[in-house]
């Protein structure tokens, strides 16, 4: 169990995927450019076995925006996409209807 204060530290936001491409040398990773309204972010995510890059363009996703940057295969990732996971792989969390990029999640 965590406290509400711990949960409140997470900055969950809606982002719109502007570009998506495979990471050379990886079967699992995609490099995404995300629109967060007031800024753009690059995120590397292990969703390449479940999603083709071209099918992601324009989709809105949920992300953790205040996660410490991390390097994956030499590429800096500035956030994390939220996804469910089952035996078929990751399933992105997508808002029911379109909202402005950068909208916070409570």
Jmol script that loads the backbone (N, CA, C; Angstrom):
load data "model"
ATOM      1  N   UNK A   1       0.837  -1.176   0.000  1.00  0.00           N
ATOM      2  CA  UNK A   1       0.000   0.000   0.000  1.00  0.00           C
ATOM      3  C   UNK A   1       0.887   1.247   0.000  1.00  0.00           C
ATOM      4  N   UNK A   2       0.460   2.257  -0.738  1.00  0.00           N
ATOM      5  CA  UNK A   2       1.150   3.538  -0.713  1.00  0.00           C
ATOM      6  C   UNK A   2       0.165   4.596  -0.239  1.00  0.00           C
ATOM      7  N   UNK A   3       0.696   5.695   0.200  1.00  0.00           N
ATOM      8  CA  UNK A   3      -0.164   6.782   0.651  1.00  0.00           C
ATOM      9  C   UNK A   3      -0.644   7.598  -0.550  1.00  0.00           C
ATOM     10  N   UNK A   4      -1.691   8.368  -0.345  1.00  0.00           N
ATOM     11  CA  UNK A   4      -2.160   9.261  -1.391  1.00  0.00           C
ATOM     12  C   UNK A   4      -1.058  10.253  -1.768  1.00  0.00           C
ATOM     13  N   UNK A   5      -0.297  10.697  -0.785  1.00  0.00           N
ATOM     14  CA  UNK A   5       0.788  11.643  -1.045  1.00  0.00           C
ATOM     15  C   UNK A   5       1.814  11.044  -1.997  1.00  0.00           C
ATOM     16  N   UNK A   6       2.116   9.735  -1.843  1.00  0.00           N
ATOM     17  CA  UNK A   6       3.037   9.072  -2.771  1.00  0.00           C
ATOM     18  C   UNK A   6       2.447   9.032  -4.175  1.00  0.00           C
ATOM     19  N   UNK A   7       1.160   8.665  -4.277  1.00  0.00           N
ATOM     20  CA  UNK A   7       0.499   8.629  -5.575  1.00  0.00           C
ATOM     21  C   UNK A   7       0.496  10.014  -6.223  1.00  0.00           C
ATOM     22  N   UNK A   8       0.250  11.045  -5.427  1.00  0.00           N
ATOM     23  CA  UNK A   8       0.158  12.412  -5.945  1.00  0.00           C
ATOM     24  C   UNK A   8       1.481  12.904  -6.529  1.00  0.00           C
ATOM     25  N   UNK A   9       2.580  12.249  -6.199  1.00  0.00           N
ATOM     26  CA  UNK A   9       3.883  12.626  -6.764  1.00  0.00           C
ATOM     27  C   UNK A   9       3.980  12.294  -8.249  1.00  0.00           C
ATOM     28  N   UNK A  10       3.168  11.330  -8.713  1.00  0.00           N
ATOM     29  CA  UNK A  10       3.187  10.956 -10.127  1.00  0.00           C
ATOM     30  C   UNK A  10       2.483  12.025 -10.954  1.00  0.00           C
ATOM     31  N   UNK A  11       3.136  12.458 -12.006  1.00  0.00           N
ATOM     32  CA  UNK A  11       2.558  13.422 -12.932  1.00  0.00           C
ATOM     33  C   UNK A  11       2.049  12.646 -14.141  1.00  0.00           C
ATOM     34  N   UNK A  12       0.780  12.248 -14.091  1.00  0.00           N
ATOM     35  CA  UNK A  12       0.166  11.501 -15.182  1.00  0.00           C
ATOM     36  C   UNK A  12      -0.487  12.475 -16.145  1.00  0.00           C
ATOM     37  N   UNK A  13      -0.152  12.345 -17.434  1.00  0.00           N
ATOM     38  CA  UNK A  13      -0.672  13.281 -18.435  1.00  0.00           C
ATOM     39  C   UNK A  13      -1.056  12.544 -19.711  1.00  0.00           C
ATOM     40  N   UNK A  14      -1.905  13.195 -20.481  1.00  0.00           N
ATOM     41  CA  UNK A  14      -2.249  12.722 -21.817  1.00  0.00           C
ATOM     42  C   UNK A  14      -1.227  13.299 -22.794  1.00  0.00           C
ATOM     43  N   UNK A  15      -0.731  12.436 -23.678  1.00  0.00           N
ATOM     44  CA  UNK A  15       0.196  12.869 -24.719  1.00  0.00           C
ATOM     45  C   UNK A  15      -0.312  12.349 -26.062  1.00  0.00           C
ATOM     46  N   UNK A  16      -0.044  13.104 -27.119  1.00  0.00           N
ATOM     47  CA  UNK A  16      -0.393  12.684 -28.472  1.00  0.00           C
ATOM     48  C   UNK A  16       0.887  12.259 -29.180  1.00  0.00           C
ATOM     49  N   UNK A  17       0.849  11.088 -29.795  1.00  0.00           N
ATOM     50  CA  UNK A  17       2.024  10.561 -30.491  1.00  0.00           C
ATOM     51  C   UNK A  17       2.163  11.266 -31.834  1.00  0.00           C
ATOM     52  N   UNK A  18       3.294  11.964 -32.016  1.00  0.00           N
ATOM     53  CA  UNK A  18       3.560  12.693 -33.263  1.00  0.00           C
ATOM     54  C   UNK A  18       4.320  11.826 -34.250  1.00  0.00           C
ATOM     55  N   UNK A  19       5.347  11.113 -33.771  1.00  0.00           N
ATOM     56  CA  UNK A  19       6.119  10.216 -34.626  1.00  0.00           C
ATOM     57  C   UNK A  19       6.441   8.948 -33.849  1.00  0.00           C
ATOM     58  N   UNK A  20       6.654   7.883 -34.585  1.00  0.00           N
ATOM     59  CA  UNK A  20       7.032   6.602 -33.985  1.00  0.00           C
ATOM     60  C   UNK A  20       7.929   5.872 -34.970  1.00  0.00           C
ATOM     61  N   UNK A  21       9.014   5.309 -34.442  1.00  0.00           N
ATOM     62  CA  UNK A  21       9.922   4.537 -35.299  1.00  0.00           C
ATOM     63  C   UNK A  21      10.585   3.432 -34.490  1.00  0.00           C
ATOM     64  N   UNK A  22      10.947   2.377 -35.187  1.00  0.00           N
ATOM     65  CA  UNK A  22      11.635   1.267 -34.544  1.00  0.00           C
ATOM     66  C   UNK A  22      13.044   1.692 -34.143  1.00  0.00           C
ATOM     67  N   UNK A  23      13.539   1.107 -33.066  1.00  0.00           N
ATOM     68  CA  UNK A  23      14.906   1.338 -32.616  1.00  0.00           C
ATOM     69  C   UNK A  23      15.770   0.268 -33.262  1.00  0.00           C
ATOM     70  N   UNK A  24      16.787   0.693 -34.018  1.00  0.00           N
ATOM     71  CA  UNK A  24      17.695  -0.248 -34.674  1.00  0.00           C
ATOM     72  C   UNK A  24      18.312  -1.193 -33.658  1.00  0.00           C
ATOM     73  N   UNK A  25      18.307  -2.493 -33.997  1.00  0.00           N
ATOM     74  CA  UNK A  25      18.915  -3.489 -33.133  1.00  0.00           C
ATOM     75  C   UNK A  25      18.014  -4.021 -32.039  1.00  0.00           C
ATOM     76  N   UNK A  26      16.754  -3.574 -32.006  1.00  0.00           N
ATOM     77  CA  UNK A  26      15.825  -4.033 -30.974  1.00  0.00           C
ATOM     78  C   UNK A  26      14.532  -4.516 -31.605  1.00  0.00           C
ATOM     79  N   UNK A  27      14.043  -5.658 -31.144  1.00  0.00           N
ATOM     80  CA  UNK A  27      12.755  -6.165 -31.605  1.00  0.00           C
ATOM     81  C   UNK A  27      11.598  -5.573 -30.814  1.00  0.00           C
ATOM     82  N   UNK A  28      11.887  -5.054 -29.604  1.00  0.00           N
ATOM     83  CA  UNK A  28      10.820  -4.613 -28.696  1.00  0.00           C
ATOM     84  C   UNK A  28      10.631  -3.108 -28.611  1.00  0.00           C
ATOM     85  N   UNK A  29      11.660  -2.325 -28.942  1.00  0.00           N
ATOM     86  CA  UNK A  29      11.603  -0.895 -28.648  1.00  0.00           C
ATOM     87  C   UNK A  29      11.141  -0.028 -29.818  1.00  0.00           C
ATOM     88  N   UNK A  30      10.310   0.964 -29.482  1.00  0.00           N
ATOM     89  CA  UNK A  30       9.934   2.036 -30.401  1.00  0.00           C
ATOM     90  C   UNK A  30      10.348   3.361 -29.792  1.00  0.00           C
ATOM     91  N   UNK A  31      10.825   4.273 -30.636  1.00  0.00           N
ATOM     92  CA  UNK A  31      11.133   5.640 -30.210  1.00  0.00           C
ATOM     93  C   UNK A  31       9.976   6.523 -30.647  1.00  0.00           C
ATOM     94  N   UNK A  32       9.382   7.226 -29.680  1.00  0.00           N
ATOM     95  CA  UNK A  32       8.203   8.050 -29.925  1.00  0.00           C
ATOM     96  C   UNK A  32       8.496   9.511 -29.613  1.00  0.00           C
ATOM     97  N   UNK A  33       7.949  10.403 -30.424  1.00  0.00           N
ATOM     98  CA  UNK A  33       7.947  11.825 -30.119  1.00  0.00           C
ATOM     99  C   UNK A  33       6.522  12.160 -29.694  1.00  0.00           C
ATOM    100  N   UNK A  34       6.394  12.715 -28.502  1.00  0.00           N
ATOM    101  CA  UNK A  34       5.082  12.971 -27.910  1.00  0.00           C
ATOM    102  C   UNK A  34       4.825  14.463 -27.751  1.00  0.00           C
ATOM    103  N   UNK A  35       3.603  14.869 -28.040  1.00  0.00           N
ATOM    104  CA  UNK A  35       3.149  16.241 -27.824  1.00  0.00           C
ATOM    105  C   UNK A  35       2.443  16.280 -26.473  1.00  0.00           C
ATOM    106  N   UNK A  36       2.989  17.102 -25.564  1.00  0.00           N
ATOM    107  CA  UNK A  36       2.385  17.283 -24.245  1.00  0.00           C
ATOM    108  C   UNK A  36       1.760  18.672 -24.111  1.00  0.00           C
ATOM    109  N   UNK A  37       1.422  19.273 -25.219  1.00  0.00           N
ATOM    110  CA  UNK A  37       0.807  20.601 -25.179  1.00  0.00           C
ATOM    111  C   UNK A  37       1.847  21.691 -25.089  1.00  0.00           C
ATOM    112  N   UNK A  38       2.467  21.852 -23.925  1.00  0.00           N
ATOM    113  CA  UNK A  38       3.446  22.914 -23.722  1.00  0.00           C
ATOM    114  C   UNK A  38       4.868  22.491 -24.096  1.00  0.00           C
ATOM    115  N   UNK A  39       5.059  21.218 -24.413  1.00  0.00           N
ATOM    116  CA  UNK A  39       6.389  20.723 -24.773  1.00  0.00           C
ATOM    117  C   UNK A  39       6.269  19.417 -25.545  1.00  0.00           C
ATOM    118  N   UNK A  40       7.390  19.025 -26.166  1.00  0.00           N
ATOM    119  CA  UNK A  40       7.485  17.719 -26.807  1.00  0.00           C
ATOM    120  C   UNK A  40       8.476  16.873 -26.031  1.00  0.00           C
ATOM    121  N   UNK A  41       8.248  15.565 -26.016  1.00  0.00           N
ATOM    122  CA  UNK A  41       9.112  14.632 -25.297  1.00  0.00           C
ATOM    123  C   UNK A  41       9.435  13.457 -26.191  1.00  0.00           C
ATOM    124  N   UNK A  42      10.617  12.915 -25.979  1.00  0.00           N
ATOM    125  CA  UNK A  42      10.999  11.654 -26.604  1.00  0.00           C
ATOM    126  C   UNK A  42      10.894  10.560 -25.554  1.00  0.00           C
ATOM    127  N   UNK A  43      10.211   9.475 -25.916  1.00  0.00           N
ATOM    128  CA  UNK A  43      10.053   8.338 -25.019  1.00  0.00           C
ATOM    129  C   UNK A  43      10.377   7.075 -25.801  1.00  0.00           C
ATOM    130  N   UNK A  44      11.106   6.183 -25.165  1.00  0.00           N
ATOM    131  CA  UNK A  44      11.391   4.873 -25.743  1.00  0.00           C
ATOM    132  C   UNK A  44      10.553   3.862 -24.974  1.00  0.00           C
ATOM    133  N   UNK A  45       9.828   3.029 -25.721  1.00  0.00           N
ATOM    134  CA  UNK A  45       8.895   2.102 -25.076  1.00  0.00           C
ATOM    135  C   UNK A  45       8.981   0.709 -25.701  1.00  0.00           C
ATOM    136  N   UNK A  46       8.818  -0.309 -24.883  1.00  0.00           N
ATOM    137  CA  UNK A  46       8.887  -1.694 -25.331  1.00  0.00           C
ATOM    138  C   UNK A  46       7.569  -2.213 -25.870  1.00  0.00           C
ATOM    139  N   UNK A  47       7.038  -1.557 -26.884  1.00  0.00           N
ATOM    140  CA  UNK A  47       5.729  -1.929 -27.428  1.00  0.00           C
ATOM    141  C   UNK A  47       5.797  -2.375 -28.891  1.00  0.00           C
ATOM    142  N   UNK A  48       6.992  -2.539 -29.445  1.00  0.00           N
ATOM    143  CA  UNK A  48       7.136  -2.812 -30.885  1.00  0.00           C
ATOM    144  C   UNK A  48       6.578  -4.157 -31.325  1.00  0.00           C
ATOM    145  N   UNK A  49       6.477  -5.127 -30.428  1.00  0.00           N
ATOM    146  CA  UNK A  49       5.904  -6.417 -30.818  1.00  0.00           C
ATOM    147  C   UNK A  49       4.382  -6.371 -30.892  1.00  0.00           C
ATOM    148  N   UNK A  50       3.788  -5.351 -30.278  1.00  0.00           N
ATOM    149  CA  UNK A  50       2.330  -5.224 -30.261  1.00  0.00           C
ATOM    150  C   UNK A  50       1.790  -4.143 -31.186  1.00  0.00           C
ATOM    151  N   UNK A  51       2.623  -3.174 -31.547  1.00  0.00           N
ATOM    152  CA  UNK A  51       2.158  -2.036 -32.347  1.00  0.00           C
ATOM    153  C   UNK A  51       3.144  -1.726 -33.467  1.00  0.00           C
ATOM    154  N   UNK A  52       2.598  -1.459 -34.646  1.00  0.00           N
ATOM    155  CA  UNK A  52       3.398  -0.952 -35.759  1.00  0.00           C
ATOM    156  C   UNK A  52       3.513   0.561 -35.600  1.00  0.00           C
ATOM    157  N   UNK A  53       4.679   1.131 -35.874  1.00  0.00           N
ATOM    158  CA  UNK A  53       4.853   2.573 -35.672  1.00  0.00           C
ATOM    159  C   UNK A  53       3.782   3.427 -36.355  1.00  0.00           C
ATOM    160  N   UNK A  54       3.455   3.099 -37.589  1.00  0.00           N
ATOM    161  CA  UNK A  54       2.504   3.944 -38.337  1.00  0.00           C
ATOM    162  C   UNK A  54       1.095   3.917 -37.747  1.00  0.00           C
ATOM    163  N   UNK A  55       0.717   2.868 -37.032  1.00  0.00           N
ATOM    164  CA  UNK A  55      -0.627   2.825 -36.451  1.00  0.00           C
ATOM    165  C   UNK A  55      -0.732   3.673 -35.178  1.00  0.00           C
ATOM    166  N   UNK A  56       0.391   4.151 -34.663  1.00  0.00           N
ATOM    167  CA  UNK A  56       0.385   4.935 -33.425  1.00  0.00           C
ATOM    168  C   UNK A  56       0.274   6.439 -33.651  1.00  0.00           C
ATOM    169  N   UNK A  57       0.623   6.909 -34.845  1.00  0.00           N
ATOM    170  CA  UNK A  57       0.634   8.340 -35.125  1.00  0.00           C
ATOM    171  C   UNK A  57      -0.755   8.929 -34.883  1.00  0.00           C
ATOM    172  N   UNK A  58      -0.809   9.983 -34.058  1.00  0.00           N
ATOM    173  CA  UNK A  58      -2.064  10.669 -33.753  1.00  0.00           C
ATOM    174  C   UNK A  58      -2.817  10.101 -32.561  1.00  0.00           C
ATOM    175  N   UNK A  59      -2.434   8.928 -32.085  1.00  0.00           N
ATOM    176  CA  UNK A  59      -3.119   8.347 -30.918  1.00  0.00           C
ATOM    177  C   UNK A  59      -2.740   9.110 -29.662  1.00  0.00           C
ATOM    178  N   UNK A  60      -3.673   9.185 -28.745  1.00  0.00           N
ATOM    179  CA  UNK A  60      -3.399   9.760 -27.438  1.00  0.00           C
ATOM    180  C   UNK A  60      -3.164   8.623 -26.457  1.00  0.00           C
ATOM    181  N   UNK A  61      -2.201   8.832 -25.576  1.00  0.00           N
ATOM    182  CA  UNK A  61      -1.850   7.818 -24.601  1.00  0.00           C
ATOM    183  C   UNK A  61      -1.709   8.468 -23.229  1.00  0.00           C
ATOM    184  N   UNK A  62      -1.609   7.645 -22.199  1.00  0.00           N
ATOM    185  CA  UNK A  62      -1.367   8.108 -20.846  1.00  0.00           C
ATOM    186  C   UNK A  62       0.104   7.877 -20.542  1.00  0.00           C
ATOM    187  N   UNK A  63       0.752   8.872 -19.948  1.00  0.00           N
ATOM    188  CA  UNK A  63       2.169   8.728 -19.621  1.00  0.00           C
ATOM    189  C   UNK A  63       2.489   9.284 -18.244  1.00  0.00           C
ATOM    190  N   UNK A  64       3.585   8.789 -17.680  1.00  0.00           N
ATOM    191  CA  UNK A  64       4.159   9.392 -16.478  1.00  0.00           C
ATOM    192  C   UNK A  64       5.170  10.413 -16.975  1.00  0.00           C
ATOM    193  N   UNK A  65       4.910  11.692 -16.707  1.00  0.00           N
ATOM    194  CA  UNK A  65       5.718  12.769 -17.267  1.00  0.00           C
ATOM    195  C   UNK A  65       6.891  13.177 -16.388  1.00  0.00           C
ATOM    196  N   UNK A  66       6.872  12.810 -15.106  1.00  0.00           N
ATOM    197  CA  UNK A  66       7.954  13.267 -14.223  1.00  0.00           C
ATOM    198  C   UNK A  66       8.868  12.127 -13.773  1.00  0.00           C
ATOM    199  N   UNK A  67       8.976  11.109 -14.605  1.00  0.00           N
ATOM    200  CA  UNK A  67       9.901  10.016 -14.334  1.00  0.00           C
ATOM    201  C   UNK A  67      11.305  10.445 -14.731  1.00  0.00           C
ATOM    202  N   UNK A  68      12.269  10.110 -13.919  1.00  0.00           N
ATOM    203  CA  UNK A  68      13.660  10.452 -14.212  1.00  0.00           C
ATOM    204  C   UNK A  68      14.067   9.882 -15.580  1.00  0.00           C
ATOM    205  N   UNK A  69      14.764  10.670 -16.424  1.00  0.00           N
ATOM    206  CA  UNK A  69      15.181  10.174 -17.737  1.00  0.00           C
ATOM    207  C   UNK A  69      16.035   8.914 -17.614  1.00  0.00           C
ATOM    208  N   UNK A  70      15.919   8.074 -18.650  1.00  0.00           N
ATOM    209  CA  UNK A  70      16.661   6.818 -18.669  1.00  0.00           C
ATOM    210  C   UNK A  70      17.123   6.557 -20.095  1.00  0.00           C
ATOM    211  N   UNK A  71      18.278   5.959 -20.244  1.00  0.00           N
ATOM    212  CA  UNK A  71      18.803   5.630 -21.560  1.00  0.00           C
ATOM    213  C   UNK A  71      18.519   4.168 -21.883  1.00  0.00           C
ATOM    214  N   UNK A  72      17.880   3.944 -23.037  1.00  0.00           N
ATOM    215  CA  UNK A  72      17.604   2.592 -23.518  1.00  0.00           C
ATOM    216  C   UNK A  72      18.266   2.436 -24.876  1.00  0.00           C
ATOM    217  N   UNK A  73      19.202   1.507 -24.977  1.00  0.00           N
ATOM    218  CA  UNK A  73      19.979   1.283 -26.200  1.00  0.00           C
ATOM    219  C   UNK A  73      20.604   2.592 -26.704  1.00  0.00           C
ATOM    220  N   UNK A  74      21.067   3.416 -25.771  1.00  0.00           N
ATOM    221  CA  UNK A  74      21.739   4.657 -26.117  1.00  0.00           C
ATOM    222  C   UNK A  74      20.815   5.805 -26.472  1.00  0.00           C
ATOM    223  N   UNK A  75      19.510   5.632 -26.320  1.00  0.00           N
ATOM    224  CA  UNK A  75      18.534   6.680 -26.642  1.00  0.00           C
ATOM    225  C   UNK A  75      17.870   7.126 -25.347  1.00  0.00           C
ATOM    226  N   UNK A  76      17.865   8.442 -25.106  1.00  0.00           N
ATOM    227  CA  UNK A  76      17.258   8.952 -23.879  1.00  0.00           C
ATOM    228  C   UNK A  76      15.739   8.899 -23.959  1.00  0.00           C
ATOM    229  N   UNK A  77      15.143   8.387 -22.883  1.00  0.00           N
ATOM    230  CA  UNK A  77      13.694   8.316 -22.756  1.00  0.00           C
ATOM    231  C   UNK A  77      13.273   9.228 -21.611  1.00  0.00           C
ATOM    232  N   UNK A  78      12.312  10.101 -21.886  1.00  0.00           N
ATOM    233  CA  UNK A  78      11.877  11.104 -20.918  1.00  0.00           C
ATOM    234  C   UNK A  78      10.415  10.912 -20.531  1.00  0.00           C
ATOM    235  N   UNK A  79      10.143   9.773 -19.918  1.00  0.00           N
ATOM    236  CA  UNK A  79       8.795   9.452 -19.481  1.00  0.00           C
ATOM    237  C   UNK A  79       8.519   7.988 -19.710  1.00  0.00           C
ATOM    238  N   UNK A  80       7.303   7.571 -19.341  1.00  0.00           N
ATOM    239  CA  UNK A  80       6.899   6.182 -19.517  1.00  0.00           C
ATOM    240  C   UNK A  80       5.434   6.125 -19.923  1.00  0.00           C
ATOM    241  N   UNK A  81       5.145   5.333 -20.953  1.00  0.00           N
ATOM    242  CA  UNK A  81       3.764   5.102 -21.353  1.00  0.00           C
ATOM    243  C   UNK A  81       3.138   4.120 -20.377  1.00  0.00           C
ATOM    244  N   UNK A  82       1.850   4.265 -20.124  1.00  0.00           N
ATOM    245  CA  UNK A  82       1.148   3.298 -19.286  1.00  0.00           C
ATOM    246  C   UNK A  82       0.417   2.308 -20.172  1.00  0.00           C
ATOM    247  N   UNK A  83       0.551   1.029 -19.809  1.00  0.00           N
ATOM    248  CA  UNK A  83      -0.070  -0.033 -20.586  1.00  0.00           C
ATOM    249  C   UNK A  83      -0.463  -1.173 -19.669  1.00  0.00           C
ATOM    250  N   UNK A  84      -1.538  -1.842 -20.042  1.00  0.00           N
ATOM    251  CA  UNK A  84      -1.874  -3.114 -19.410  1.00  0.00           C
ATOM    252  C   UNK A  84      -1.008  -4.165 -20.090  1.00  0.00           C
ATOM    253  N   UNK A  85      -0.941  -5.350 -19.516  1.00  0.00           N
ATOM    254  CA  UNK A  85      -0.135  -6.397 -20.125  1.00  0.00           C
ATOM    255  C   UNK A  85      -0.807  -7.738 -19.909  1.00  0.00           C
ATOM    256  N   UNK A  86      -0.885  -8.510 -20.992  1.00  0.00           N
ATOM    257  CA  UNK A  86      -1.367  -9.881 -20.881  1.00  0.00           C
ATOM    258  C   UNK A  86      -0.460 -10.767 -21.726  1.00  0.00           C
ATOM    259  N   UNK A  87      -0.878 -12.000 -21.969  1.00  0.00           N
ATOM    260  CA  UNK A  87      -0.015 -12.933 -22.697  1.00  0.00           C
ATOM    261  C   UNK A  87       0.282 -12.473 -24.123  1.00  0.00           C
ATOM    262  N   UNK A  88      -0.542 -11.589 -24.685  1.00  0.00           N
ATOM    263  CA  UNK A  88      -0.294 -11.088 -26.042  1.00  0.00           C
ATOM    264  C   UNK A  88       0.649  -9.880 -26.055  1.00  0.00           C
ATOM    265  N   UNK A  89       0.951  -9.320 -24.888  1.00  0.00           N
ATOM    266  CA  UNK A  89       1.874  -8.188 -24.812  1.00  0.00           C
ATOM    267  C   UNK A  89       1.215  -6.950 -24.243  1.00  0.00           C
ATOM    268  N   UNK A  90       1.881  -5.784 -24.393  1.00  0.00           N
ATOM    269  CA  UNK A  90       1.344  -4.542 -23.832  1.00  0.00           C
ATOM    270  C   UNK A  90       0.138  -4.016 -24.608  1.00  0.00           C
ATOM    271  N   UNK A  91      -0.796  -3.403 -23.870  1.00  0.00           N
ATOM    272  CA  UNK A  91      -1.984  -2.782 -24.439  1.00  0.00           C
ATOM    273  C   UNK A  91      -2.029  -1.358 -23.899  1.00  0.00           C
ATOM    274  N   UNK A  92      -1.808  -0.387 -24.771  1.00  0.00           N
ATOM    275  CA  UNK A  92      -1.745   1.013 -24.350  1.00  0.00           C
ATOM    276  C   UNK A  92      -3.053   1.487 -23.744  1.00  0.00           C
ATOM    277  N   UNK A  93      -2.948   2.314 -22.707  1.00  0.00           N
ATOM    278  CA  UNK A  93      -4.114   2.970 -22.124  1.00  0.00           C
ATOM    279  C   UNK A  93      -4.405   4.217 -22.951  1.00  0.00           C
ATOM    280  N   UNK A  94      -5.612   4.280 -23.485  1.00  0.00           N
ATOM    281  CA  UNK A  94      -5.984   5.353 -24.394  1.00  0.00           C
ATOM    282  C   UNK A  94      -7.256   6.014 -23.866  1.00  0.00           C
ATOM    283  N   UNK A  95      -7.305   7.374 -23.821  1.00  0.00           N
ATOM    284  CA  UNK A  95      -8.527   8.026 -23.331  1.00  0.00           C
ATOM    285  C   UNK A  95      -9.729   7.693 -24.206  1.00  0.00           C
ATOM    286  N   UNK A  96     -10.895   7.676 -23.590  1.00  0.00           N
ATOM    287  CA  UNK A  96     -12.143   7.350 -24.277  1.00  0.00           C
ATOM    288  C   UNK A  96     -12.463   8.350 -25.382  1.00  0.00           C
ATOM    289  N   UNK A  97     -12.131   9.630 -25.145  1.00  0.00           N
ATOM    290  CA  UNK A  97     -12.328  10.645 -26.172  1.00  0.00           C
ATOM    291  C   UNK A  97     -11.119  11.579 -26.151  1.00  0.00           C
ATOM    292  N   UNK A  98     -10.942  12.313 -27.217  1.00  0.00           N
ATOM    293  CA  UNK A  98      -9.781  13.199 -27.363  1.00  0.00           C
ATOM    294  C   UNK A  98      -9.831  14.347 -26.352  1.00  0.00           C
ATOM    295  N   UNK A  99      -8.688  14.634 -25.759  1.00  0.00           N
ATOM    296  CA  UNK A  99      -8.532  15.769 -24.846  1.00  0.00           C
ATOM    297  C   UNK A  99      -7.265  16.520 -25.253  1.00  0.00           C
ATOM    298  N   UNK A 100      -7.100  17.756 -24.826  1.00  0.00           N
ATOM    299  CA  UNK A 100      -5.891  18.493 -25.196  1.00  0.00           C
ATOM    300  C   UNK A 100      -4.632  17.807 -24.653  1.00  0.00           C
ATOM    301  N   UNK A 101      -3.563  17.724 -25.476  1.00  0.00           N
ATOM    302  CA  UNK A 101      -2.309  17.171 -24.988  1.00  0.00           C
ATOM    303  C   UNK A 101      -1.844  17.920 -23.732  1.00  0.00           C
ATOM    304  N   UNK A 102      -1.322  17.180 -22.786  1.00  0.00           N
ATOM    305  CA  UNK A 102      -0.863  17.772 -21.532  1.00  0.00           C
ATOM    306  C   UNK A 102      -1.901  17.743 -20.437  1.00  0.00           C
ATOM    307  N   UNK A 103      -3.141  17.349 -20.769  1.00  0.00           N
ATOM    308  CA  UNK A 103      -4.181  17.268 -19.746  1.00  0.00           C
ATOM    309  C   UNK A 103      -3.745  16.316 -18.642  1.00  0.00           C
ATOM    310  N   UNK A 104      -3.870  16.776 -17.404  1.00  0.00           N
ATOM    311  CA  UNK A 104      -3.485  15.958 -16.261  1.00  0.00           C
ATOM    312  C   UNK A 104      -4.530  14.907 -15.931  1.00  0.00           C
ATOM    313  N   UNK A 105      -4.080  13.863 -15.290  1.00  0.00           N
ATOM    314  CA  UNK A 105      -4.954  12.773 -14.871  1.00  0.00           C
ATOM    315  C   UNK A 105      -4.982  12.764 -13.360  1.00  0.00           C
ATOM    316  N   UNK A 106      -6.174  12.671 -12.798  1.00  0.00           N
ATOM    317  CA  UNK A 106      -6.338  12.699 -11.348  1.00  0.00           C
ATOM    318  C   UNK A 106      -6.902  11.382 -10.862  1.00  0.00           C
TER     319      UNK A 106
END
end "model"
wireframe off; spacefill off
backbone 0.3
color backbone group
